[in-house]
């Protein structure tokens, strides 16, 4: 996460297809970093098990108390 509160996800470069050619679009490992939208994050959280969601919420709530 950066200072603006944006969350980034790592994905495979669609140009190199993870072959690590180091094209102008990716790093030397054939990976790219994309900004994750709030909608993507909420879909990801919704897809988690209830136990994992509860654990994440506990961490979030405990972070607010620090």
N, C-alpha and C positions, 0 to 999 in steps of 0.2 A: 504494500500500500504506500502511496506517496503522500506528500504533505497536503494535497488537495482532497484527500479521502477517496481517491480512485483506487480500485482494485484491478490488478492485472493477472491474466492467466497465461500460462505458457502453452504454446501449441506447436504443431509441426508446420514448417514452412511449406506452403503449397507449391512453391517454385522448385525447391530442392527435394521435396518429399522425404525429409529427414536423412538425406544422403550426406549431409555435412559438406556441401560444396562451398559454403560460405558465400552465397550470392549477396547482392546488395540489400536484400530484404530480411536476412536472418543473421544470427550469430554463428560462430564457428562450429556449433553443434547441430546446425540445421533447425534451430528453434526460433520462434518469434514470440513476442509478448504483445498481447492484445488487451485493451481495456475491457473489463467485464461490466456489462450494464447492470443496473439494479435488478432488472427483470431476470437476467441470467443468474444472478446470485440467488434471488428468491426461488427460482426454479430448482437450483441445485439444493438449497436448504430443504425445500419441499420433498425432494426425492430421497432425503436421508431417513434413516430409521428414527423412530421416536426417541430412542435412547441417545443416539448421537446428537439429535437436535437439542434435547434437554441438556446434554453436557456442554454444548456450544453456548446455549443461553446462560447456563451457570457461569461460564467463563466471562461472558459479556457483562453480566450483572456484577460479578466480582471485580471486574476492571473498573466499573463506575465507582466502586467504593474506595479504590486506591487513591 
